[in-house]
Amino acid sequence: MRSTGRFVRRHWASMCVVAVTLILYAVAWPTLRLTHEVSPQVMPLLSAAAVFPMLLVWVRPLLGWALTAATALVVPVVVDRVDGFDYPWQVVHIIVMLVLVAAVSVREDIRVVLAVWLATVLLFFGFVPGNDGWGWAIGITAVVVFGLLVRWLVISRRQLAHEEEVSELERARRAILEEKAHIARDLHDIVAHHMSMIVVQAQSAPYRLPTMPDEVRAEFDTIGAAAREALNDVRGLLGVLRSDGQLPESAPQPGLDRIADLFEASRRAGIRLDARTTGVPVGVTDAVALTMYRILQESLTNSARHAPGAEVATCLEWGKGTVTISVTNGPGEPGDSAPDHGGGTGIRGMAERAAAVGGNLVAHPRPDGGFEVRALLPTLAA
């Protein structure tokens, strides 16, 4: 909206410049014979040379001044004046010259402004009659000072607008931070509390139920470990939401060293997992390592949720400059209803993670009723 308004203002300003230039030309042409002895054929050309540089007042004021100054330098030498007219130029020509001097003062570098001021003053000193040069020097100086004041006013307004924009962005940033803090509080109240209760109940179950079999006790230990890991992830998310987005995360993120623990936790949770690695593992960035971990974590969770009891196979294929992650599972046990794998946001989130580090991910059902997730990610070894 602001850019549209600026375009409209520039359009109207350009229209005004064209209109004023045409009016000045309409005045300069017929009155040229009243001040200078020129033939009718030369009148339109000489008037145009004096007035049309005005069209450059917004886009190239320095060029416009140079053109009208050159005309002002040539006219007194090659064109005679009529008797009784002492000035070397028409009044319209002087007006155009002063307007362009003012425009140069507003738009150009200060050194250019000083050069234009000096050249214009010398031009008037050289051609105006009598002692009028001093008066014109004072007048030209006043025009330049006025242009510089306008220039500084424009700069001040731009700086003020920039500061207001920065303040507005800061207010929006603070509002976002407050909203993130509110989300963090809600997550803590809703999720972290219940996850903590699950951990406490899982850890206290062997003491509350001393007669439980060892298999059940081991199952509770697995539940407690999984709940603690999920609680740590939630706390890490809360830390991100509470931060201002300027500092790097201080909490360590899961990477390659945690993948083996992820596989072991999945086996303890009852997943029949076959994990294989081919090729020689190489170094990867922290972002790629975290992406690998999250893709494996989400894929194993989806397999357990949508195909309970199915065999799951994971494979990390290390190649030259890439690592391929594949997670496949067979169909779930008969009688279990497996929801559609593409109905949630997990696959989309994995694909976005892969794309963020320069990789790609595909996920699709298998002909045997199972499902496959396959991701190709870049490594440091290229």
N, C-alpha and C positions, 0 to 999 in steps of 0.2 A: 504494500500500500504506500509506503514511504517512497519507494523508487518510482512508482507511478505518479505521485504528486510532484516529485522532482522533475520527471520528464515533462509533465504538463507545464510547470513553471518555465523550464527551458524553452519549450515550444512557444509559449506566449512571449517570452523575452526576445526570441529570434524574430517573431512576427513584428514586434515593436521596433526592433533595429531596422528591419527592412522598410517599414513604413516611414520611420524618421529619415532614413537615407533617401528614399524616393522624394520626400517632401523637400529636403535640402537640395537635391538635384533639380527639382522643379523650380526652386528659387535661384540656384546658381546659374543655370543655363540662360534664361532670358535676361538676367541682370549683368552678365559678364561684359556685354558691350558698354555698359554704363561705367565700368571701371578700367577696362583694358581695350586696346585696339586690336581686335582679332576679326578674322573673316568668319562669315556664318558657318562655313564648313568645319572650322576648328572648334567652334564654341561647344558643341556637345562632347567632343573628346576631352577638351581641357577641363570642362566642368566635371566630367566623370572621373578624371585623374585626381581632382581635388576632393571629390565627395565619396566615391565608391569605396575607398579604404575603410570607411566607417562600417562596412559590412563585416569586417574582421574584428570588431571591438570585443566580442565575447570569445571567439575561438583563437585568434592570433593577433592580439593587440600590438605586439612589437612589430610584426610584419606590416600591419596597417599603418602604424606610425612611420615606419621607414618609407613606405610608398608615398604617403602624403607629405613627409618632410622632403623627399626627393623632388616632388612636384613643386613644393614651396621654394626649393633651391633653384629650380630651372626657370620657373615662370618670370621672376624679375629680370633674368638675363636675356631671355629670348622674346618676351612679350612687352610691348610698350604700354604705358598707362595713359589714360585720357587726361587732358588738362584739368587741373583742379583736384585730382585724386592722388594723394601722396603715398598711400600704403601700397605695398607690393602685391598684396593678395586680397581676394574678396573676403568679406566678413564670414561667409559660409565656410570658406577654406580654413580660416582661423578657428572657427568653432569646432570643426572636425579635428583639427590638430590638437586642440586642448582636450577634447573628449578622449582621444587616443592616448595622450599623455597621462590622463587620469586613470585610464584602463590599464596602462602599463604599470603604474604605481600600485595598482591593486593586485595584479596577476603575476608580475615578473619578479625575478630575484632582485634583491636590494641593490646589488652592483649595477645591474642593467638599468634600474630606475635612476640611479645617479648619473649614468652615462646619457640616458635620454633627456634628463633634466638639463644637463650641461649643454648638450647639443642643441636643444630647443632654445635655451637662453642665448647661446651664441648666434643662432639663426636669426632671432629677433634683433639682437644687437647689430647684426650685419646689414639688415635690410630696412628696418623701420626708420622713419625719418626723425631727425632731431635727437632730443634726449628721451624720446619715448621708450627706448630700450630698457632703461632702468625700471620704468613702471611695469613694462611687460615682464621683466625678470622677477619682480616681486609677485606679479599675478601668477606666473608659471610656478613659482615656488609654492604659492598658496594652493594651487591645484595639486601639486605633487604631495604636499603635506596632507591635504584632504584625502587623496587616494590612499596614502599610507595609514591614515586613521581608519578609513573604511576597511583596509586590509587587516589591520590588527583587530578590529571589531569582528570581522568574519572569522578570523582565527580563534578568537576568544569564544565565540558562539559555537564553533565546531568542537573546541575542547570541552566546553560545558555540556554539549550534547553527548560527546563521547563519555564523559564522566557520568552523566545521567544513565546512559545505556549500560555502563559497567555496574552502576548501582542497581539498576533494574535486574541485570543478570545475577548479581549477588543476592538480591532478594529472592529471585526464583530458585537459586541454588540453596539458599537457606530453607525455603519451603520444601524443596525435595529432601533435604537432610532431615527436616522435622518429620516428613512423611515416612522416610526410611526408619527413623527412630521409633515411630509409632508402630510400623510393621514389625520391627524387632521386638518391641514389647508384647505385641499380640502373639507372635510366634513363641516367645518365651513362656507366656502364660498358658497358651493352648498346647503346644507341642512339647516343649522341654519339660514341663511339669509332668505330663503323662508318661513321657519316656523315662523320666527319673523314677516314677512309680513302678514302671515295668522292671527296671533294674533292681529296685529294692525288693519287689515281690519275688523275682527270680532268684536273687541271692538268699533271701530268707526262707524260701520254700523248704530246703532240706532241714532247717531247724524247726519249722512249724509242722512238718510232716516227716518225722524221723523214720517212719517205716517204709518210705518209698524205695523202690528198687534202684539199683545203680544206674540202669539205663535211663530212668526218668530223671535221676539226679544229673546225669550228663546232659540230658536234653535241656534242663533248666539252666545249666552252666552255659550252654550254647546260646540260649535265648538272652541270658544276661550279657554275654559278650557282644552279641549282635546289637542289643539295645544300647550298650555303652558306646559302641562305634557310631551308631546313628545319632546318639546324643552329642558326641564330639563333632560330628558333621553339622548338626543343627547349631551348636555353639559357634562353630567357625562361620556359618552363614550369618548369625547374629552379629558377629564382629564386623563382617563386611558391611552389613546394613547400618551399623552404628558409626562406621568410619565416614570421613568426608570425601573419600575418593581420591585424596591427594597423596596418601602415604601407601607404600606397599604393604601387603599383608604380612604381619609378623608371625602368625601361626604357620607351622610347616604344613604343606599340602601333600596329599598322598601321591606317590610316584612309582617308579619301577620297583623300588625296594619293598613296596607294600603289596605288590601283585600276588606274590606267593602267599601272604597272609590272607588275601582276599579269596584265593582258591581254597585254602584250608578252612576258612570260615564257611565257605559254600558247602564243602563236603560235610562239615559238622552239622550244617542245617539240613542235611539229607539229600543234597543234589548229587546225583551220580555223575561225577565230573571227570573227564579225561583231558588233561592239560598238556599241550606239547609246545616245544619251541624249536624252530629250525633256523639255521644260519647262526652268525656270530652277532650277539647283541652289541650295539654301539651306543655312544652317548647321544642323548636327545636333550632338547631344551626342557625346562621345567613345565612350560605350557604343553608341550607334546606329551611328556610323561603323565601329567595330570589328565590330559585328554584320553590317553590309553587306559588309565585306571578307571575313569568314569564310564568309558564305553564298555569295558569288561564288567564293571559293577552293575550298570543298568541292564546289560544283556543277560547276565546271570539272574538278576532279580526278575526280569520278564520271563525267563525260562521257568523259574520256580513258580511264578504266579500263573502263567498261562498254560504251561504244560507240566503240571506236577507229576513226578515219578518218571519223567522222560530222561533218557541219557543225554548229556550235554558234552560237547567237545569244543575246546578252545585251542587256537593255534596262533602263535606269534611267529610270523615269517620275516626274519631280518634279511633285507636285501641291500643293494648298493644305493644308498641315499633314501631308502624307504623302509617302512615296517608295515606289514599287513596283519591286521587283526581279524580273525574269523571266529564267530561263536555260532554253533549250530546245535539244534536240539531236535529230537524226534517228536512224534506225536505224544500227547499226554496219555495217562492211563485211561482205559475205557471207563465211561461213566462220568468223567470229569468234563465239564463244559469250559472250553477255552475261549475267552473273549478274543475279539479281533485284535491282532497285534498293532495295527495301524490306527486304532481309535484314540489313543492317548497322545501325550506330548513327549514321551520318553524318546522315541525314535527321532522325532524332529529335533529334540534337544541334543541328541548324540550327533546328528548331522550338522547342526550349527556349531558344535564344539569342533568337529573335524574340519569344517570349512574355515573356522577362525584361525587354525594353525596351518592352513594351506593344503589340507587333505580333502578327502571325500568319503562318504559312507553310503552304502546301499543296504536295504533290509527288505526281505521278501519271503513269502511262504515257500516251502520245499514241496516237491511232488509227493513225498511220502507222508505229508500232513504236518511236518515239522516246520521249523523256521530258521532262517540264517541271517546273521548280521555280519557285514564285511566292510572293513574300513582300511583305507590306504593313507598313511601319514608320512610326512617327510622326517628325516633324521638329520643330524649334523654332518654325517658322512655323505658327501655328494660326489 
